[in-house]
Amino acid sequence: MKRVMLLIFFAGISCTQNRIVHYEYDNVVITRVDKSAESFFYYGICDDKSNPCPKSYIRAKYNGFDGSMGGYLIFHPNDKVEILRMFRFFEDTGHNSFLYLSEYDDNYALNRFTDSIRGDYRNRAWISDILSEEKEQNDKNNSKVMTVY
């Protein structure tokens, strides 16, 4: 009985914990806060405690049987950061001209883009709900975006 209670206790703790990831390139930081099956992307450094996150963000939802999250963070020279979504479960909330959402309307253009950066992500980072896959893809493709998990 004690084992079951401990298991329920630890499962409850892990469900309420938020995971925070920081992506940095050329002194620009994007904060990602994972809450259950949602990820929130904020421009700048923030957390849930001493440095509250702004009201504008991009949210990715990936719940359900076929839910997943994937895309690219693209750091531009003008300090703007683009999230190129690969799946349609992203939405922009609020307005931040430095962090914006984009997508390719046709698969041919998307394939040309992904082929062109293969092995040389430079100012780009793959983002995924599976962090081990994210790290592996960014390492394999030489991303210069510093990521702190």
N, C-alpha and C positions, 0 to 999 in steps of 0.2 A: 504494500500500500504506500509506503514511504517513497519507493521508487517511482510509482505512478504520479504522486504529488510533485516530486522534484521534476519529472519530465514535463508535466503540465506547467510548472512554474517557469522553467527555462524556455519552453516553447512560447509562453506569453511574453517573456522578456525579448526574445529574438524577433517577435512580430512587431513589437512597439519601437524597436531601435531604428533610427534613421542612419543610413550609410551616407557619408559625405565623401565626394571625390573632387579633387581640384585638377583642372587642366590648365597648363600655362605655356604660352609661347610669346616670346618677344615682350615680356612684361605685361601681358594681358592674361587675365585669369577668368575662367569659367568655373563656377561651382555647380556641381551636380548633387542633388539630394534625392536619395532613393527612399521611398516610403511604400512599403508593400509592393504592389505591381504598378507603380508609377515612378517616373523620374522627373525631377524639376531642374531645369537648367537656368542659372542666373548669371548675369554679367557681373564680374567682380568676386571678391572673397566674401563669403557669408557663412553663417551657421545658425543653428536653432537657439543659440544661447546668447553670447555676448555681442554678436554682430549679426543682427537680424537680416534676413534676405529681403530684397526689394519686392514690391508688389507686381512688377512685370517679370514674366518668366515664360519659358517654353516648357510645356508638359508633354511627356510621352506616357501613354497608357498601354499596358501589355498584359492584361488579365485574360482569363478564359483559356479554352483549349488550344487555340492557335495564336495566342497573344505572344508577341515578341517585339523587341525594340532594336532598331539598327539604323545607322546613318553615319554621317561624317561631320565632325567639327572642322570648319575651315577658318583659319585665322588669316585675315587680310591685312595688308600693310597699313591701312588707315585705322587700325585698332578695332575694326568691326569683325564680328564673328558670325559666320553663317552655319546653321545646322541644315545640312542636306539630308532630308529624310528619305529613307529607303522603304519604309512601311508607312501607311497612312494614319497611324495612331498618334500623331503629333498635333499639338495645337498651341497657338500663340495667345498669351493672356497679358493684357496691358500693352503698353507701347514702349519699346526700347530700340532706338535706332542703331544701337551698337550690337545687338543680338537679334538675329532674324532667321526665319524659317524659309527654306526653299525646297524645290523638288524638280525633277525632270519629268516632263509630260510624256516623253516617248522613250521606250526601252533602248532604242538604238543609240540615242544621245547619252543615256546613262551608262550603257556598256562602253562607249568610247571614253567616257570620263574615267570609269574604274580601270579600264585597260591602260589609260595614259598615266595613272599614278601608281600602278602595281610596282612594288619594290622601292618606291621613292615617295612616301607620303609627305615628307618635309613638314610643312605647316598645317598638316591635316592629321586628324586622329579618328579612327573608327570608334564608334560608340555602340555599345550593346548592353542588353539586360544580363548577358552572361559575361561577367567581368574577366574570367579566365580567357575566354575567346577574344575579348577586346584587347587584353594585354598581348596575347599571342600575335594577333593580326598587326598591331602597332609595332611590335618588336620585329616581326618578319618583314615588314614593309618600310622600316627605317623612319618611323615618325620621329620628328624632332620636338613634338609636343611633350612637355614634361607632365607626367601624371602621377598624382599622389593618391593612393587608395587608402 
